Amino acid sequence: MADMTYNLLGLLVLILWIFAIVDCAKSNNPNKVVWIIVILLVPLLGSILYFLFGRK
């Protein structure tokens, strides 16, 4: 049961990470490159920070 929970959480983090990268790449944000680097280097935290502060 615990393995399934961790697999599901990992899948959700992966989906959030991919969605953040695609959304950032399509945006007109002037700091697009910086945000993509942050999202790639710190996947979960970077994705959350992008959706809270970087998305316009």
PDB file of N, CA, C and O in Angstrom:
ATOM      1  N   MET A   1       0.823  -1.200   0.000  1.00  0.00           N
ATOM      2  CA  MET A   1       0.000   0.000   0.000  1.00  0.00           C
ATOM      3  C   MET A   1       0.866   1.262   0.000  1.00  0.00           C
ATOM      4  O   MET A   1       0.558   2.225  -0.703  1.00  0.00           O
ATOM      5  N   ALA A   2       1.937   1.261   0.778  1.00  0.00           N
ATOM      6  CA  ALA A   2       2.800   2.439   0.847  1.00  0.00           C
ATOM      7  C   ALA A   2       3.500   2.674  -0.484  1.00  0.00           C
ATOM      8  O   ALA A   2       3.691   3.817  -0.899  1.00  0.00           O
ATOM      9  N   ASP A   3       3.886   1.576  -1.158  1.00  0.00           N
ATOM     10  CA  ASP A   3       4.551   1.724  -2.452  1.00  0.00           C
ATOM     11  C   ASP A   3       3.629   2.396  -3.464  1.00  0.00           C
ATOM     12  O   ASP A   3       4.068   3.230  -4.256  1.00  0.00           O
ATOM     13  N   MET A   4       2.371   2.034  -3.434  1.00  0.00           N
ATOM     14  CA  MET A   4       1.416   2.622  -4.367  1.00  0.00           C
ATOM     15  C   MET A   4       1.235   4.116  -4.084  1.00  0.00           C
ATOM     16  O   MET A   4       1.098   4.915  -5.010  1.00  0.00           O
ATOM     17  N   THR A   5       1.234   4.485  -2.814  1.00  0.00           N
ATOM     18  CA  THR A   5       1.094   5.886  -2.439  1.00  0.00           C
ATOM     19  C   THR A   5       2.281   6.689  -2.939  1.00  0.00           C
ATOM     20  O   THR A   5       2.104   7.771  -3.499  1.00  0.00           O
ATOM     21  N   TYR A   6       3.493   6.172  -2.743  1.00  0.00           N
ATOM     22  CA  TYR A   6       4.694   6.864  -3.210  1.00  0.00           C
ATOM     23  C   TYR A   6       4.731   6.955  -4.735  1.00  0.00           C
ATOM     24  O   TYR A   6       5.164   7.966  -5.288  1.00  0.00           O
ATOM     25  N   ASN A   7       4.283   5.908  -5.408  1.00  0.00           N
ATOM     26  CA  ASN A   7       4.229   5.943  -6.867  1.00  0.00           C
ATOM     27  C   ASN A   7       3.244   7.003  -7.352  1.00  0.00           C
ATOM     28  O   ASN A   7       3.528   7.717  -8.314  1.00  0.00           O
ATOM     29  N   LEU A   8       2.110   7.108  -6.707  1.00  0.00           N
ATOM     30  CA  LEU A   8       1.108   8.095  -7.081  1.00  0.00           C
ATOM     31  C   LEU A   8       1.619   9.515  -6.828  1.00  0.00           C
ATOM     32  O   LEU A   8       1.429  10.401  -7.661  1.00  0.00           O
ATOM     33  N   LEU A   9       2.263   9.730  -5.687  1.00  0.00           N
ATOM     34  CA  LEU A   9       2.829  11.048  -5.396  1.00  0.00           C
ATOM     35  C   LEU A   9       3.925  11.407  -6.397  1.00  0.00           C
ATOM     36  O   LEU A   9       4.006  12.550  -6.848  1.00  0.00           O
ATOM     37  N   GLY A  10       4.759  10.445  -6.740  1.00  0.00           N
ATOM     38  CA  GLY A  10       5.804  10.679  -7.731  1.00  0.00           C
ATOM     39  C   GLY A  10       5.227  11.030  -9.091  1.00  0.00           C
ATOM     40  O   GLY A  10       5.749  11.903  -9.784  1.00  0.00           O
ATOM     41  N   LEU A  11       4.165  10.363  -9.471  1.00  0.00           N
ATOM     42  CA  LEU A  11       3.501  10.650 -10.740  1.00  0.00           C
ATOM     43  C   LEU A  11       2.892  12.051 -10.734  1.00  0.00           C
ATOM     44  O   LEU A  11       2.969  12.764 -11.734  1.00  0.00           O
ATOM     45  N   LEU A  12       2.292  12.445  -9.624  1.00  0.00           N
ATOM     46  CA  LEU A  12       1.709  13.786  -9.525  1.00  0.00           C
ATOM     47  C   LEU A  12       2.789  14.867  -9.599  1.00  0.00           C
ATOM     48  O   LEU A  12       2.585  15.904 -10.229  1.00  0.00           O
ATOM     49  N   VAL A  13       3.928  14.631  -8.962  1.00  0.00           N
ATOM     50  CA  VAL A  13       5.038  15.586  -9.027  1.00  0.00           C
ATOM     51  C   VAL A  13       5.564  15.674 -10.453  1.00  0.00           C
ATOM     52  O   VAL A  13       5.876  16.766 -10.927  1.00  0.00           O
ATOM     53  N   LEU A  14       5.667  14.552 -11.137  1.00  0.00           N
ATOM     54  CA  LEU A  14       6.132  14.537 -12.522  1.00  0.00           C
ATOM     55  C   LEU A  14       5.167  15.313 -13.429  1.00  0.00           C
ATOM     56  O   LEU A  14       5.606  16.076 -14.289  1.00  0.00           O
ATOM     57  N   ILE A  15       3.881  15.122 -13.242  1.00  0.00           N
ATOM     58  CA  ILE A  15       2.879  15.835 -14.043  1.00  0.00           C
ATOM     59  C   ILE A  15       2.953  17.339 -13.766  1.00  0.00           C
ATOM     60  O   ILE A  15       2.898  18.142 -14.697  1.00  0.00           O
ATOM     61  N   LEU A  16       3.076  17.720 -12.501  1.00  0.00           N
ATOM     62  CA  LEU A  16       3.203  19.135 -12.151  1.00  0.00           C
ATOM     63  C   LEU A  16       4.457  19.730 -12.775  1.00  0.00           C
ATOM     64  O   LEU A  16       4.421  20.848 -13.290  1.00  0.00           O
ATOM     65  N   TRP A  17       5.574  18.992 -12.737  1.00  0.00           N
ATOM     66  CA  TRP A  17       6.852  19.440 -13.276  1.00  0.00           C
ATOM     67  C   TRP A  17       6.753  19.660 -14.790  1.00  0.00           C
ATOM     68  O   TRP A  17       7.188  20.696 -15.293  1.00  0.00           O
ATOM     69  N   ILE A  18       6.193  18.708 -15.505  1.00  0.00           N
ATOM     70  CA  ILE A  18       6.046  18.829 -16.956  1.00  0.00           C
ATOM     71  C   ILE A  18       5.099  19.977 -17.301  1.00  0.00           C
ATOM     72  O   ILE A  18       5.370  20.753 -18.217  1.00  0.00           O
ATOM     73  N   PHE A  19       3.994  20.084 -16.574  1.00  0.00           N
ATOM     74  CA  PHE A  19       3.040  21.163 -16.834  1.00  0.00           C
ATOM     75  C   PHE A  19       3.680  22.528 -16.599  1.00  0.00           C
ATOM     76  O   PHE A  19       3.439  23.461 -17.365  1.00  0.00           O
ATOM     77  N   ALA A  20       4.491  22.657 -15.550  1.00  0.00           N
ATOM     78  CA  ALA A  20       5.150  23.930 -15.265  1.00  0.00           C
ATOM     79  C   ALA A  20       6.136  24.297 -16.366  1.00  0.00           C
ATOM     80  O   ALA A  20       6.192  25.455 -16.780  1.00  0.00           O
ATOM     81  N   ILE A  21       6.912  23.333 -16.846  1.00  0.00           N
ATOM     82  CA  ILE A  21       7.882  23.603 -17.913  1.00  0.00           C
ATOM     83  C   ILE A  21       7.160  24.020 -19.192  1.00  0.00           C
ATOM     84  O   ILE A  21       7.552  24.997 -19.829  1.00  0.00           O
ATOM     85  N   VAL A  22       6.126  23.303 -19.571  1.00  0.00           N
ATOM     86  CA  VAL A  22       5.387  23.619 -20.804  1.00  0.00           C
ATOM     87  C   VAL A  22       4.697  24.971 -20.677  1.00  0.00           C
ATOM     88  O   VAL A  22       4.734  25.771 -21.611  1.00  0.00           O
ATOM     89  N   ASP A  23       4.075  25.233 -19.544  1.00  0.00           N
ATOM     90  CA  ASP A  23       3.390  26.506 -19.341  1.00  0.00           C
ATOM     91  C   ASP A  23       4.382  27.668 -19.381  1.00  0.00           C
ATOM     92  O   ASP A  23       4.100  28.711 -19.971  1.00  0.00           O
ATOM     93  N   CYS A  24       5.529  27.485 -18.759  1.00  0.00           N
ATOM     94  CA  CYS A  24       6.540  28.538 -18.755  1.00  0.00           C
ATOM     95  C   CYS A  24       7.104  28.761 -20.156  1.00  0.00           C
ATOM     96  O   CYS A  24       7.325  29.904 -20.557  1.00  0.00           O
ATOM     97  N   ALA A  25       7.336  27.701 -20.889  1.00  0.00           N
ATOM     98  CA  ALA A  25       7.887  27.821 -22.243  1.00  0.00           C
ATOM     99  C   ALA A  25       6.917  28.538 -23.177  1.00  0.00           C
ATOM    100  O   ALA A  25       7.357  29.239 -24.089  1.00  0.00           O
ATOM    101  N   LYS A  26       5.617  28.383 -22.974  1.00  0.00           N
ATOM    102  CA  LYS A  26       4.617  29.023 -23.825  1.00  0.00           C
ATOM    103  C   LYS A  26       4.279  30.446 -23.389  1.00  0.00           C
ATOM    104  O   LYS A  26       3.629  31.181 -24.133  1.00  0.00           O
ATOM    105  N   SER A  27       4.711  30.841 -22.199  1.00  0.00           N
ATOM    106  CA  SER A  27       4.338  32.157 -21.674  1.00  0.00           C
ATOM    107  C   SER A  27       5.172  33.266 -22.295  1.00  0.00           C
ATOM    108  O   SER A  27       6.183  33.016 -22.951  1.00  0.00           O
ATOM    109  N   ASN A  28       4.729  34.487 -22.077  1.00  0.00           N
ATOM    110  CA  ASN A  28       5.450  35.671 -22.532  1.00  0.00           C
ATOM    111  C   ASN A  28       6.229  36.306 -21.400  1.00  0.00           C
ATOM    112  O   ASN A  28       6.530  37.499 -21.442  1.00  0.00           O
ATOM    113  N   ASN A  29       6.555  35.525 -20.396  1.00  0.00           N
ATOM    114  CA  ASN A  29       7.273  36.005 -19.230  1.00  0.00           C
ATOM    115  C   ASN A  29       8.689  36.432 -19.629  1.00  0.00           C
ATOM    116  O   ASN A  29       9.399  35.661 -20.274  1.00  0.00           O
ATOM    117  N   PRO A  30       9.117  37.652 -19.256  1.00  0.00           N
ATOM    118  CA  PRO A  30      10.469  38.097 -19.629  1.00  0.00           C
ATOM    119  C   PRO A  30      11.576  37.300 -18.935  1.00  0.00           C
ATOM    120  O   PRO A  30      12.711  37.290 -19.411  1.00  0.00           O
ATOM    121  N   ASN A  31      11.271  36.643 -17.835  1.00  0.00           N
ATOM    122  CA  ASN A  31      12.250  35.828 -17.108  1.00  0.00           C
ATOM    123  C   ASN A  31      12.066  34.338 -17.394  1.00  0.00           C
ATOM    124  O   ASN A  31      12.325  33.497 -16.533  1.00  0.00           O
ATOM    125  N   LYS A  32      11.625  34.024 -18.589  1.00  0.00           N
ATOM    126  CA  LYS A  32      11.300  32.645 -18.959  1.00  0.00           C
ATOM    127  C   LYS A  32      12.474  31.697 -18.751  1.00  0.00           C
ATOM    128  O   LYS A  32      12.301  30.616 -18.189  1.00  0.00           O
ATOM    129  N   VAL A  33      13.657  32.084 -19.192  1.00  0.00           N
ATOM    130  CA  VAL A  33      14.828  31.207 -19.098  1.00  0.00           C
ATOM    131  C   VAL A  33      15.189  30.947 -17.630  1.00  0.00           C
ATOM    132  O   VAL A  33      15.528  29.824 -17.257  1.00  0.00           O
ATOM    133  N   VAL A  34      15.115  31.977 -16.819  1.00  0.00           N
ATOM    134  CA  VAL A  34      15.433  31.828 -15.394  1.00  0.00           C
ATOM    135  C   VAL A  34      14.440  30.873 -14.735  1.00  0.00           C
ATOM    136  O   VAL A  34      14.835  29.999 -13.963  1.00  0.00           O
ATOM    137  N   TRP A  35      13.169  31.037 -15.034  1.00  0.00           N
ATOM    138  CA  TRP A  35      12.164  30.158 -14.438  1.00  0.00           C
ATOM    139  C   TRP A  35      12.338  28.707 -14.891  1.00  0.00           C
ATOM    140  O   TRP A  35      12.181  27.786 -14.089  1.00  0.00           O
ATOM    141  N   ILE A  36      12.657  28.502 -16.150  1.00  0.00           N
ATOM    142  CA  ILE A  36      12.857  27.129 -16.625  1.00  0.00           C
ATOM    143  C   ILE A  36      14.053  26.494 -15.919  1.00  0.00           C
ATOM    144  O   ILE A  36      14.002  25.319 -15.556  1.00  0.00           O
ATOM    145  N   ILE A  37      15.124  27.256 -15.723  1.00  0.00           N
ATOM    146  CA  ILE A  37      16.290  26.730 -15.000  1.00  0.00           C
ATOM    147  C   ILE A  37      15.913  26.381 -13.560  1.00  0.00           C
ATOM    148  O   ILE A  37      16.306  25.331 -13.052  1.00  0.00           O
ATOM    149  N   VAL A  38      15.154  27.258 -12.905  1.00  0.00           N
ATOM    150  CA  VAL A  38      14.722  26.983 -11.525  1.00  0.00           C
ATOM    151  C   VAL A  38      13.848  25.733 -11.483  1.00  0.00           C
ATOM    152  O   VAL A  38      14.021  24.888 -10.605  1.00  0.00           O
ATOM    153  N   ILE A  39      12.925  25.610 -12.410  1.00  0.00           N
ATOM    154  CA  ILE A  39      12.030  24.443 -12.442  1.00  0.00           C
ATOM    155  C   ILE A  39      12.825  23.163 -12.693  1.00  0.00           C
ATOM    156  O   ILE A  39      12.521  22.127 -12.102  1.00  0.00           O
ATOM    157  N   LEU A  40      13.832  23.218 -13.557  1.00  0.00           N
ATOM    158  CA  LEU A  40      14.634  22.025 -13.851  1.00  0.00           C
ATOM    159  C   LEU A  40      15.546  21.634 -12.691  1.00  0.00           C
ATOM    160  O   LEU A  40      15.738  20.447 -12.426  1.00  0.00           O
ATOM    161  N   LEU A  41      16.106  22.618 -12.003  1.00  0.00           N
ATOM    162  CA  LEU A  41      17.049  22.313 -10.931  1.00  0.00           C
ATOM    163  C   LEU A  41      16.374  21.886  -9.632  1.00  0.00           C
ATOM    164  O   LEU A  41      16.906  21.052  -8.899  1.00  0.00           O
ATOM    165  N   VAL A  42      15.207  22.454  -9.345  1.00  0.00           N
ATOM    166  CA  VAL A  42      14.472  22.124  -8.120  1.00  0.00           C
ATOM    167  C   VAL A  42      13.033  21.807  -8.530  1.00  0.00           C
ATOM    168  O   VAL A  42      12.154  22.661  -8.411  1.00  0.00           O
ATOM    169  N   PRO A  43      12.787  20.590  -9.010  1.00  0.00           N
ATOM    170  CA  PRO A  43      11.510  20.286  -9.663  1.00  0.00           C
ATOM    171  C   PRO A  43      10.249  20.613  -8.857  1.00  0.00           C
ATOM    172  O   PRO A  43       9.407  21.370  -9.339  1.00  0.00           O
ATOM    173  N   LEU A  44      10.096  20.079  -7.678  1.00  0.00           N
ATOM    174  CA  LEU A  44       8.851  20.295  -6.942  1.00  0.00           C
ATOM    175  C   LEU A  44       8.744  21.731  -6.447  1.00  0.00           C
ATOM    176  O   LEU A  44       7.742  22.398  -6.704  1.00  0.00           O
ATOM    177  N   LEU A  45       9.742  22.205  -5.758  1.00  0.00           N
ATOM    178  CA  LEU A  45       9.711  23.563  -5.229  1.00  0.00           C
ATOM    179  C   LEU A  45       9.704  24.598  -6.352  1.00  0.00           C
ATOM    180  O   LEU A  45       8.993  25.599  -6.268  1.00  0.00           O
ATOM    181  N   GLY A  46      10.484  24.365  -7.392  1.00  0.00           N
ATOM    182  CA  GLY A  46      10.518  25.291  -8.524  1.00  0.00           C
ATOM    183  C   GLY A  46       9.175  25.397  -9.226  1.00  0.00           C
ATOM    184  O   GLY A  46       8.758  26.486  -9.617  1.00  0.00           O
ATOM    185  N   SER A  47       8.502  24.269  -9.385  1.00  0.00           N
ATOM    186  CA  SER A  47       7.178  24.274 -10.017  1.00  0.00           C
ATOM    187  C   SER A  47       6.171  25.040  -9.171  1.00  0.00           C
ATOM    188  O   SER A  47       5.395  25.841  -9.692  1.00  0.00           O
ATOM    189  N   ILE A  48       6.186  24.793  -7.880  1.00  0.00           N
ATOM    190  CA  ILE A  48       5.261  25.486  -6.984  1.00  0.00           C
ATOM    191  C   ILE A  48       5.547  26.982  -6.983  1.00  0.00           C
ATOM    192  O   ILE A  48       4.623  27.792  -7.059  1.00  0.00           O
ATOM    193  N   LEU A  49       6.827  27.354  -6.897  1.00  0.00           N
ATOM    194  CA  LEU A  49       7.187  28.772  -6.905  1.00  0.00           C
ATOM    195  C   LEU A  49       6.792  29.433  -8.222  1.00  0.00           C
ATOM    196  O   LEU A  49       6.341  30.579  -8.232  1.00  0.00           O
ATOM    197  N   TYR A  50       6.958  28.720  -9.323  1.00  0.00           N
ATOM    198  CA  TYR A  50       6.566  29.290 -10.615  1.00  0.00           C
ATOM    199  C   TYR A  50       5.073  29.590 -10.643  1.00  0.00           C
ATOM    200  O   TYR A  50       4.668  30.670 -11.073  1.00  0.00           O
ATOM    201  N   PHE A  51       4.250  28.642 -10.189  1.00  0.00           N
ATOM    202  CA  PHE A  51       2.807  28.870 -10.223  1.00  0.00           C
ATOM    203  C   PHE A  51       2.362  29.933  -9.228  1.00  0.00           C
ATOM    204  O   PHE A  51       1.346  30.591  -9.450  1.00  0.00           O
ATOM    205  N   LEU A  52       3.102  30.114  -8.135  1.00  0.00           N
ATOM    206  CA  LEU A  52       2.736  31.138  -7.154  1.00  0.00           C
ATOM    207  C   LEU A  52       3.215  32.533  -7.553  1.00  0.00           C
ATOM    208  O   LEU A  52       2.487  33.512  -7.385  1.00  0.00           O
ATOM    209  N   PHE A  53       4.452  32.627  -8.088  1.00  0.00           N
ATOM    210  CA  PHE A  53       5.046  33.939  -8.297  1.00  0.00           C
ATOM    211  C   PHE A  53       5.398  34.258  -9.761  1.00  0.00           C
ATOM    212  O   PHE A  53       5.395  35.429 -10.140  1.00  0.00           O
ATOM    213  N   GLY A  54       5.695  33.265 -10.577  1.00  0.00           N
ATOM    214  CA  GLY A  54       6.192  33.524 -11.910  1.00  0.00           C
ATOM    215  C   GLY A  54       5.138  33.614 -12.987  1.00  0.00           C
ATOM    216  O   GLY A  54       5.357  34.242 -14.023  1.00  0.00           O
ATOM    217  N   ARG A  55       4.026  33.010 -12.761  1.00  0.00           N
ATOM    218  CA  ARG A  55       2.971  32.985 -13.765  1.00  0.00           C
ATOM    219  C   ARG A  55       2.233  34.307 -13.785  1.00  0.00           C
ATOM    220  O   ARG A  55       1.815  34.809 -12.741  1.00  0.00           O
ATOM    221  N   LYS A  56       2.073  34.865 -14.960  1.00  0.00           N
ATOM    222  CA  LYS A  56       1.382  36.152 -15.069  1.00  0.00           C
ATOM    223  C   LYS A  56       0.149  36.036 -15.927  1.00  0.00           C
ATOM    224  O   LYS A  56      -0.559  37.023 -16.128  1.00  0.00           O
TER     225      LYS A  56
END
